[in-house]
Amino acid sequence: MPGTSIDFPTLRLIGWPYAGLPEDPAWAGAFAAHPRAKPARVSEQHRSGYVVADGPEAAIKAESLPEWQKPRFPSHERAAVGDWVLLEGSASGRSRIVALLPRHTSIKRGAAGEHYHQQVIAANVDTVFIVCGLDDDFNPRRIERYLMLVGGGGAEPVVVLTKADQTDYAPDAVETLAELAAQRITVCAVNAKDPLSVASLHGWLGAGRTAVLVGSSGAGKSTLTNTLLGIDKMKTAAVRENDSRGRHTTTHRALIPLPSGACLIDTPGMRELKPTGEEELAESGFADIEALAEQCKFRDCSHQTEPGCAVRAAIEAGDIDEERFLNYLKLRDEVAAAADKLAARLAQANIKTGGRPTAKRSDDKYGRH
């Protein structure tokens, strides 16, 4: 029987979601197909291979599946940090990945460049901490862009405003994000160096849970990681005085077990935050605007000068911030354009395999604009 020698209590310390063998039929099927394999979690992803773990102190170098090494293999179908894989020993004694277990959640972005590609930032996460410094790094529009990437991925977003000890602006910043808080998106202001202040995040870091930190370089992600760990494990650096931007002290994604039994994934700062076309803006901090749009007199309302526009009425009444609405329109159009690219990509792939297109085009998702 597969899994009889597997130490599941130890796996739980790095986020294994079950008390024993997997209940998910797809995961159970993978176990049945590889009866000699054992589960492990990807803690680091490198060009030459992976580092995986089967416990909090483990660091096992593992060879990837051969097809993952092909130049045109979709990058989002390769294992990413946070993924669960099945390992077997090779003839040379090295561990090799034989299966990637399906993701329960993920946070992805569109990769840089003209061609459509997806990049997985982290997999199988319960919470996404969107970290933003309360200095010149504070940017509500960029926070909304991060929320867009989280929307539809299955994880809970939490906005973490760091450097609360360095400014008197923290209450005002939280108030600026009141429209997000009204949609049950938690906004926390913390001093990332103070364990008592950071304790406000412990509710999302219980045993068996996984969180990922995303945000600009210099926002305080590595400092936050060190405080949660209780040791200075991650390298940190001061931000530039002229623009509060940081250097890339974190150079790759890494999964780090915490004393609480949770796992934390630290990530490098990201400059480009392109949608994949799979995002749901109603789950991205814009549920109120999407709900109002459903009340407009015309289905294809552009929310500009049309009569009976519920969105314009809310803006004029001061219930919706106009800058936030304009950012919503921008992100909506970006998601729609990415959805078209995704649909075309899937249609082309399905033609090659004799299937039918499965992705919705942007007209189906958002209507014509």
VOPAGU-2260 file (C-alpha; in pm, 1 decimal, decimal comma):
REM VOPAGU-2260
SITE   aa  ch    i         X         Y         Z
SITE  MET   A    0       0,0       0,0       0,0
SITE  PRO   A    1     147,6     338,5     -96,4
SITE  GLY   A    2     247,6     568,4     183,7
SITE  THR   A    3     273,9     313,3     466,3
SITE  SER   A    4     628,8     430,7     554,9
SITE  ILE   A    5     559,3     799,8     512,3
SITE  ASP   A    6     595,7    1023,2     819,9
SITE  PHE   A    7     278,2    1227,9     780,3
SITE  PRO   A    8     304,8    1415,3    1114,8
SITE  THR   A    9     640,6    1553,8     999,2
SITE  LEU   A   10     494,7    1642,1     658,5
SITE  ARG   A   11     223,1    1836,7     840,1
SITE  LEU   A   12     497,1    2066,9     971,4
SITE  ILE   A   13     560,6    2182,3     613,4
SITE  GLY   A   14     194,8    2217,2     517,0
SITE  TRP   A   15      78,5    1865,5     418,8
SITE  PRO   A   16    -300,3    1916,7     401,7
SITE  TYR   A   17    -412,5    1574,2     527,1
SITE  ALA   A   18    -373,2    1367,4     843,7
SITE  GLY   A   19    -249,3    1073,6     635,4
SITE  LEU   A   20    -286,0     962,2     275,3
SITE  PRO   A   21    -442,4    1220,8      41,6
SITE  GLU   A   22    -818,9    1243,5      21,3
SITE  ASP   A   23    -804,9    1430,0    -310,6
SITE  PRO   A   24    -880,4    1168,4    -585,1
SITE  ALA   A   25    -620,9    1320,5    -822,6
SITE  TRP   A   26    -352,4    1308,0    -552,7
SITE  ALA   A   27    -453,8     953,1    -454,9
SITE  GLY   A   28    -432,7     851,2    -821,7
SITE  ALA   A   29     -76,1     982,0    -844,3
SITE  PHE   A   30      17,9     783,1    -533,2
SITE  ALA   A   31    -132,7     468,5    -688,1
SITE  ALA   A   32      62,2     525,0   -1011,4
SITE  HIS   A   33     391,1     560,3    -820,0
SITE  PRO   A   34     369,5     315,9    -527,1
SITE  ARG   A   35     739,5     348,6    -438,8
SITE  ALA   A   36     733,5     730,1    -434,8
SITE  LYS   A   37     715,9     956,4    -132,6
SITE  PRO   A   38     574,6    1310,0    -113,8
SITE  ALA   A   39     791,4    1617,7     -70,5
SITE  ARG   A   40     737,5    1990,3    -101,3
SITE  VAL   A   41     930,2    2223,0    -332,2
SITE  SER   A   42    1121,5    2472,0    -117,6
SITE  GLU   A   43    1344,7    2622,3    -387,9
SITE  GLN   A   44    1328,3    2631,2    -766,3
SITE  HIS   A   45    1645,2    2675,3    -971,1
SITE  ARG   A   46    1726,6    2648,3   -1339,8
SITE  SER   A   47    1930,4    2335,1   -1281,9
SITE  GLY   A   48    1674,8    2159,9   -1061,6
SITE  TYR   A   49    1488,9    2176,9    -733,2
SITE  VAL   A   50    1540,5    2168,4    -360,9
SITE  VAL   A   51    1255,6    1981,3    -190,6
SITE  ALA   A   52    1172,7    1895,9     169,9
SITE  ASP   A   53     998,0    1613,7     351,5
SITE  GLY   A   54    1033,1    1786,5     690,0
SITE  PRO   A   55    1122,4    2122,9     846,6
SITE  GLU   A   56    1498,8    2060,8     848,7
SITE  ALA   A   57    1526,6    1871,9     519,3
SITE  ALA   A   58    1686,5    2003,4     200,1
SITE  ILE   A   59    1692,6    1741,8     -76,2
SITE  LYS   A   60    1827,4    1814,9    -422,8
SITE  ALA   A   61    1594,7    1663,9    -680,8
SITE  GLU   A   62    1604,8    1616,7   -1056,2
SITE  SER   A   63    1305,3    1744,6   -1249,9
SITE  LEU   A   64    1087,4    1546,8   -1487,0
SITE  PRO   A   65    1259,5    1524,1   -1829,9
SITE  GLU   A   66     974,0    1700,7   -2012,2
SITE  TRP   A   67    1008,7    2004,6   -1784,6
SITE  GLN   A   68    1352,7    2063,8   -1931,7
SITE  LYS   A   69    1221,7    2107,8   -2286,7
SITE  PRO   A   70    1248,5    2473,7   -2403,2
SITE  ARG   A   71     881,8    2509,5   -2500,9
SITE  PHE   A   72     732,8    2328,2   -2203,6
SITE  PRO   A   73     485,6    2570,7   -2032,4
SITE  SER   A   74     660,4    2717,1   -1729,9
SITE  HIS   A   75     341,6    2718,4   -1518,3
SITE  GLU   A   76     312,7    2341,2   -1561,0
SITE  ARG   A   77     653,0    2286,5   -1402,7
SITE  ALA   A   78     676,9    2257,3   -1024,7
SITE  ALA   A   79     700,7    2587,2    -836,7
SITE  VAL   A   80     780,6    2675,6    -476,7
SITE  GLY   A   81     500,1    2543,1    -257,4
SITE  ASP   A   82     409,3    2256,8    -490,8
SITE  TRP   A   83     384,3    1900,5    -367,8
SITE  VAL   A   84     565,8    1637,1    -573,6
SITE  LEU   A   85     633,9    1264,3    -555,9
SITE  LEU   A   86     998,2    1154,6    -528,1
SITE  GLU   A   87    1176,6     834,4    -616,6
SITE  GLY   A   88    1542,9     743,5    -594,8
SITE  SER   A   89    1736,9     715,2    -922,7
SITE  ALA   A   90    2000,3     456,0   -1014,1
SITE  SER   A   91    2269,7     707,0    -921,4
SITE  GLY   A   92    2120,4     746,6    -575,8
SITE  ARG   A   93    1985,2    1096,2    -643,9
SITE  SER   A   94    1622,4    1184,5    -585,1
SITE  ARG   A   95    1409,0    1258,4    -886,0
SITE  ILE   A   96    1060,8    1401,5    -921,3
SITE  VAL   A   97     819,6    1155,4   -1085,2
SITE  ALA   A   98     490,7    1345,7   -1046,3
SITE  LEU   A   99     355,3    1690,5    -970,5
SITE  LEU   A  100      46,9    1677,7    -749,0
SITE  PRO   A  101    -236,0    1909,8    -865,7
SITE  ARG   A  102    -238,8    2252,1    -701,2
SITE  HIS   A  103    -514,9    2341,6    -458,9
SITE  THR   A  104    -438,5    2714,7    -491,3
SITE  SER   A  105    -183,3    2929,3    -671,1
SITE  ILE   A  106     -84,6    3288,3    -735,1
SITE  LYS   A  107      33,0    3356,6   -1090,2
SITE  ARG   A  108     123,9    3645,1   -1315,5
SITE  GLY   A  109     166,7    3697,3   -1686,5
SITE  ALA   A  110     534,8    3661,2   -1773,8
SITE  ALA   A  111     724,4    3954,5   -1925,4
SITE  GLY   A  112     741,5    3976,6   -2305,0
SITE  GLU   A  113     502,1    3987,7   -2597,6
SITE  HIS   A  114     417,3    3617,2   -2605,7
SITE  TYR   A  115     159,2    3478,9   -2363,8
SITE  HIS   A  116     313,4    3284,8   -2075,8
SITE  GLN   A  117     214,1    3228,7   -1715,0
SITE  GLN   A  118     452,3    3227,4   -1420,2
SITE  VAL   A  119     360,6    3066,2   -1089,2
SITE  ILE   A  120     473,8    3282,4    -798,3
SITE  ALA   A  121     371,2    3032,2    -529,6
SITE  ALA   A  122     154,4    2722,1    -507,5
SITE  ASN   A  123     -70,0    2567,1    -242,3
SITE  VAL   A  124     -84,9    2879,7     -27,4
SITE  ASP   A  125    -365,6    2968,1     212,3
SITE  THR   A  126    -281,4    3337,5     253,3
SITE  VAL   A  127    -110,6    3604,0      43,2
SITE  PHE   A  128      44,8    3882,3     249,8
SITE  ILE   A  129      62,5    4186,7      20,5
SITE  VAL   A  130     343,3    4386,7     183,8
SITE  CYS   A  131     366,3    4761,9     127,7
SITE  GLY   A  132     586,6    5009,7     315,3
SITE  LEU   A  133     438,7    5321,6     475,1
SITE  ASP   A  134     699,1    5541,3     308,0
SITE  ASP   A  135     721,7    5638,2     -57,6
SITE  ASP   A  136     645,3    5272,2    -135,8
SITE  PHE   A  137     280,3    5319,4     -32,7
SITE  ASN   A  138      66,8    5296,9    -346,1
SITE  PRO   A  139    -301,9    5193,9    -326,6
SITE  ARG   A  140    -315,1    5134,9    -703,2
SITE  ARG   A  141     -27,8    4884,3    -688,1
SITE  ILE   A  142    -195,0    4711,9    -392,8
SITE  GLU   A  143    -505,1    4674,0    -610,5
SITE  ARG   A  144    -288,6    4524,5    -885,6
SITE  TYR   A  145    -152,9    4264,3    -642,5
SITE  LEU   A  146    -509,6    4190,9    -532,2
SITE  MET   A  147    -596,8    4133,4    -898,1
SITE  LEU   A  148    -330,0    3862,1    -922,0
SITE  VAL   A  149    -459,9    3695,9    -605,8
SITE  GLY   A  150    -824,1    3709,3    -717,5
SITE  GLY   A  151    -946,1    3374,1    -844,0
SITE  GLY   A  152    -638,7    3183,5    -720,8
SITE  GLY   A  153    -810,5    3048,3    -410,6
SITE  ALA   A  154    -592,9    3213,2    -144,0
SITE  GLU   A  155    -697,9    3481,4     104,4
SITE  PRO   A  156    -532,3    3823,5      56,0
SITE  VAL   A  157    -415,9    4027,1     355,9
SITE  VAL   A  158    -266,3    4375,2     307,7
SITE  VAL   A  159      29,8    4429,8     543,6
SITE  LEU   A  160     151,2    4789,7     579,0
SITE  THR   A  161     503,4    4786,5     720,5
SITE  LYS   A  162     717,1    5063,0     876,1
SITE  ALA   A  163     424,7    5181,9    1088,8
SITE  ASP   A  164     685,0    5287,2    1347,3
SITE  GLN   A  165     847,9    5530,5    1103,0
SITE  THR   A  166     547,5    5747,8    1026,1
SITE  ASP   A  167     235,5    5904,4    1175,1
SITE  TYR   A  168      58,2    5827,7     848,8
SITE  ALA   A  169     -46,3    5470,5     935,5
SITE  PRO   A  170    -408,7    5547,9    1042,5
SITE  ASP   A  171    -457,2    5763,0     731,6
SITE  ALA   A  172    -318,8    5488,0     508,4
SITE  VAL   A  173    -554,9    5231,9     660,0
SITE  GLU   A  174    -842,8    5474,9     604,2
SITE  THR   A  175    -732,8    5518,2     241,0
SITE  LEU   A  176    -791,2    5145,1     197,9
SITE  ALA   A  177   -1129,5    5150,9     372,6
SITE  GLU   A  178   -1310,0    5038,1      55,5
SITE  LEU   A  179   -1101,4    4719,5      63,7
SITE  ALA   A  180   -1169,2    4665,5     433,9
SITE  ALA   A  181   -1541,9    4702,9     360,9
SITE  GLN   A  182   -1509,8    4394,7     138,3
SITE  ARG   A  183   -1357,9    4191,9     423,0
SITE  ILE   A  184   -1001,8    4227,6     294,2
SITE  THR   A  185    -793,5    4265,7     608,6
SITE  VAL   A  186    -554,5    4562,5     628,3
SITE  CYS   A  187    -286,9    4552,0     901,3
SITE  ALA   A  188     -28,6    4820,6     986,4
SITE  VAL   A  189     277,8    4674,5    1160,6
SITE  ASN   A  190     632,5    4743,5    1266,8
SITE  ALA   A  191     803,5    4453,6    1087,8
SITE  LYS   A  192    1090,2    4454,5    1341,1
SITE  ASP   A  193     866,0    4423,4    1648,1
SITE  PRO   A  194     744,0    4070,8    1740,1
SITE  LEU   A  195     450,5    4212,3    1939,0
SITE  SER   A  196     336,0    4418,5    1640,1
SITE  VAL   A  197     383,7    4129,7    1395,9
SITE  ALA   A  198     180,2    3905,0    1627,5
SITE  SER   A  199    -130,1    4046,5    1455,2
SITE  LEU   A  200     -44,7    3812,6    1164,8
SITE  HIS   A  201     -30,9    3495,0    1374,2
SITE  GLY   A  202    -396,7    3414,4    1303,8
SITE  TRP   A  203    -302,1    3328,0     945,0
SITE  LEU   A  204       6,3    3128,8    1046,6
SITE  GLY   A  205    -130,8    2832,2    1235,9
SITE  ALA   A  206      12,6    2481,8    1208,6
SITE  GLY   A  207     -21,1    2331,7     862,0
SITE  ARG   A  208     -92,6    2662,8     689,1
SITE  THR   A  209     114,4    2835,6     421,1
SITE  ALA   A  210     147,2    3207,3     345,8
SITE  VAL   A  211     340,9    3389,5      74,5
SITE  LEU   A  212     487,3    3740,1      98,7
SITE  VAL   A  213     463,0    3957,5    -213,4
SITE  GLY   A  214     552,3    4323,3    -259,0
SITE  SER   A  215     813,7    4563,7    -388,3
SITE  SER   A  216    1183,8    4541,4    -305,2
SITE  GLY   A  217    1240,8    4727,3      20,4
SITE  ALA   A  218     883,2    4685,1     144,1
SITE  GLY   A  219    1002,3    4480,8     442,3
SITE  LYS   A  220     926,6    4121,0     338,7
SITE  SER   A  221    1260,0    3979,9     455,6
SITE  THR   A  222    1249,7    4180,9     778,7
SITE  LEU   A  223     900,4    4044,1     842,7
SITE  THR   A  224    1025,7    3690,5     775,6
SITE  ASN   A  225    1312,6    3730,3    1022,2
SITE  THR   A  226    1077,5    3859,4    1293,8
SITE  LEU   A  227     834,4    3571,9    1243,0
SITE  LEU   A  228    1124,3    3324,9    1255,4
SITE  GLY   A  229    1280,1    3486,0    1560,9
SITE  ILE   A  230    1624,2    3482,3    1393,5
SITE  ASP   A  231    1797,2    3686,5    1121,8
SITE  LYS   A  232    1781,8    3421,6     849,5
SITE  MET   A  233    1699,9    3646,3     552,2
SITE  LYS   A  234    1937,9    3913,8     428,3
SITE  THR   A  235    1799,3    4268,8     453,2
SITE  ALA   A  236    1914,0    4609,0     328,1
SITE  ALA   A  237    1817,2    4974,0     371,8
SITE  VAL   A  238    1605,9    5143,2     104,7
SITE  ARG   A  239    1725,5    5439,9     -99,3
SITE  GLU   A  240    1643,7    5771,4      66,6
SITE  ASN   A  241    1532,2    5946,0    -254,2
SITE  ASP   A  242    1250,3    5704,6    -346,5
SITE  SER   A  243    1225,4    5443,0     -64,7
SITE  ARG   A  244    1296,7    5166,0    -316,1
SITE  GLY   A  245    1495,2    4864,4    -207,7
SITE  ARG   A  246    1755,6    4636,2    -355,9
SITE  HIS   A  247    1677,3    4273,0    -434,6
SITE  THR   A  248    1806,7    4120,7    -111,0
SITE  THR   A  249    1585,2    3814,8    -176,4
SITE  THR   A  250    1707,5    3663,0    -503,5
SITE  HIS   A  251    1480,7    3359,6    -531,0
SITE  ARG   A  252    1159,2    3222,3    -384,7
SITE  ALA   A  253    1206,6    3007,5     -76,5
SITE  LEU   A  254     971,4    2811,2     149,5
SITE  ILE   A  255    1061,9    2854,4     516,3
SITE  PRO   A  256     904,4    2656,5     806,3
SITE  LEU   A  257     806,1    2877,6    1101,3
SITE  PRO   A  258     812,2    2787,7    1471,5
SITE  SER   A  259     430,4    2797,5    1470,4
SITE  GLY   A  260     416,2    2498,3    1233,5
SITE  ALA   A  261     319,8    2720,1     939,2
SITE  CYS   A  262     526,3    2777,5     624,7
SITE  LEU   A  263     619,8    3113,8     478,3
SITE  ILE   A  264     726,3    3172,8     117,7
SITE  ASP   A  265     944,4    3481,1      72,0
SITE  THR   A  266     968,8    3621,3    -281,9
SITE  PRO   A  267    1187,3    3878,1    -459,9
SITE  GLY   A  268    1032,6    4216,5    -537,0
SITE  MET   A  269     832,0    4214,4    -859,9
SITE  ARG   A  270     829,7    4507,5   -1100,5
SITE  GLU   A  271     585,2    4366,1   -1357,5
SITE  LEU   A  272     241,8    4251,9   -1241,6
SITE  LYS   A  273      65,3    4139,3   -1557,9
SITE  PRO   A  274    -263,1    3945,4   -1541,3
SITE  THR   A  275    -299,6    3594,9   -1683,5
SITE  GLY   A  276    -661,4    3642,8   -1797,7
SITE  GLU   A  277    -792,4    3401,2   -1533,0
SITE  GLU   A  278    -839,7    3665,3   -1262,5
SITE  GLU   A  279   -1181,1    3751,2   -1115,7
SITE  LEU   A  280   -1205,5    4121,3   -1032,1
SITE  ALA   A  281   -1500,4    4055,4    -801,1
SITE  GLU   A  282   -1253,5    3858,4    -585,8
SITE  SER   A  283    -979,3    4120,1    -626,9
SITE  GLY   A  284   -1107,4    4403,8    -412,8
SITE  PHE   A  285   -1357,7    4528,5    -671,7
SITE  ALA   A  286   -1665,7    4331,9    -567,0
SITE  ASP   A  287   -1850,9    4654,8    -486,8
SITE  ILE   A  288   -1789,6    4803,7    -833,3
SITE  GLU   A  289   -1877,3    4477,5   -1008,6
SITE  ALA   A  290   -2201,8    4456,8    -809,1
SITE  LEU   A  291   -2292,6    4815,8    -898,4
SITE  ALA   A  292   -2217,8    4749,2   -1266,9
SITE  GLU   A  293   -2483,8    4478,2   -1260,7
SITE  GLN   A  294   -2738,2    4745,9   -1162,7
SITE  CYS   A  295   -2664,8    4976,6   -1458,9
SITE  LYS   A  296   -2950,0    5034,5   -1703,1
SITE  PHE   A  297   -2747,4    4910,9   -1998,9
SITE  ARG   A  298   -2555,7    4582,3   -2000,3
SITE  ASP   A  299   -2270,2    4733,2   -2203,2
SITE  CYS   A  300   -2255,5    5049,7   -1990,6
SITE  SER   A  301   -1910,3    5211,8   -2005,8
SITE  HIS   A  302   -1983,1    5402,0   -1681,0
SITE  GLN   A  303   -1911,9    5736,1   -1843,0
SITE  THR   A  304   -2218,0    5938,0   -1953,8
SITE  GLU   A  305   -2489,9    5674,6   -1996,4
SITE  PRO   A  306   -2822,4    5736,6   -1821,5
SITE  GLY   A  307   -2903,7    5502,9   -1535,4
SITE  CYS   A  308   -2537,3    5423,1   -1456,5
SITE  ALA   A  309   -2523,3    5293,7   -1099,3
SITE  VAL   A  310   -2143,2    5320,5   -1088,7
SITE  ARG   A  311   -2136,5    5691,1   -1184,4
SITE  ALA   A  312   -2408,9    5757,9    -930,6
SITE  ALA   A  313   -2196,7    5595,6    -656,6
SITE  ILE   A  314   -1890,5    5798,5    -759,7
SITE  GLU   A  315   -2085,9    6124,3    -756,1
SITE  ALA   A  316   -2229,3    6034,8    -415,4
SITE  GLY   A  317   -1877,1    5978,5    -281,0
SITE  ASP   A  318   -1933,6    5607,5    -217,2
SITE  ILE   A  319   -1669,4    5499,3    -470,0
SITE  ASP   A  320   -1329,4    5667,0    -507,2
SITE  GLU   A  321   -1287,9    5778,7    -869,1
SITE  GLU   A  322    -914,9    5697,8    -887,0
SITE  ARG   A  323    -989,9    5346,8    -766,9
SITE  PHE   A  324   -1265,9    5318,2   -1029,4
SITE  LEU   A  325   -1029,1    5432,5   -1306,0
SITE  ASN   A  326    -777,3    5171,1   -1193,0
SITE  TYR   A  327   -1056,8    4913,3   -1201,4
SITE  LEU   A  328   -1125,6    5002,1   -1566,1
SITE  LYS   A  329    -755,7    4973,9   -1649,1
SITE  LEU   A  330    -718,1    4636,4   -1478,4
SITE  ARG   A  331   -1045,3    4509,6   -1627,9
SITE  ASP   A  332    -918,9    4587,3   -1978,1
SITE  GLU   A  333    -582,5    4422,9   -1905,0
SITE  VAL   A  334    -753,8    4108,4   -1775,8
SITE  ALA   A  335    -982,7    4104,3   -2082,2
SITE  ALA   A  336    -686,3    4138,1   -2321,0
SITE  ALA   A  337    -498,7    3861,3   -2140,0
SITE  ALA   A  338    -812,2    3642,0   -2147,9
SITE  ASP   A  339    -823,9    3683,1   -2527,4
SITE  LYS   A  340    -459,2    3576,2   -2554,2
SITE  LEU   A  341    -523,4    3279,4   -2326,7
SITE  ALA   A  342    -830,6    3174,2   -2528,4
SITE  ALA   A  343    -633,5    3196,7   -2853,5
SITE  ARG   A  344    -348,1    2996,5   -2701,8
SITE  LEU   A  345    -582,4    2723,1   -2577,6
SITE  ALA   A  346    -773,7    2716,2   -2906,7
SITE  GLN   A  347    -447,8    2665,3   -3094,7
SITE  ALA   A  348    -345,9    2386,5   -2857,4
SITE  ASN   A  349    -687,2    2220,4   -2889,4
SITE  ILE   A  350    -675,0    2232,2   -3268,3
SITE  LYS   A  351    -345,0    2044,3   -3255,0
SITE  THR   A  352    -499,8    1777,2   -3031,5
SITE  GLY   A  353    -840,4    1770,8   -3204,2
SITE  GLY   A  354   -1029,0    1920,8   -2910,1
SITE  ARG   A  355   -1239,2    2230,8   -2865,6
SITE  PRO   A  356   -1156,5    2569,8   -2708,3
SITE  THR   A  357   -1233,5    2578,1   -2335,2
SITE  ALA   A  358   -1139,0    2930,9   -2223,8
SITE  LYS   A  359   -1386,3    3217,6   -2226,8
SITE  ARG   A  360   -1299,5    3515,2   -2440,8
SITE  SER   A  361   -1314,1    3858,9   -2282,9
SITE  ASP   A  362   -1650,6    3940,1   -2448,2
SITE  ASP   A  363   -1805,2    3647,2   -2260,9
SITE  LYS   A  364   -1645,5    3746,6   -1933,9
SITE  TYR   A  365   -1691,2    4122,5   -1924,9
SITE  GLY   A  366   -1901,7    4214,6   -2230,0
SITE  ARG   A  367   -1784,8    4452,5   -2499,4
SITE  HIS   A  368   -1631,7    4785,3   -2397,7
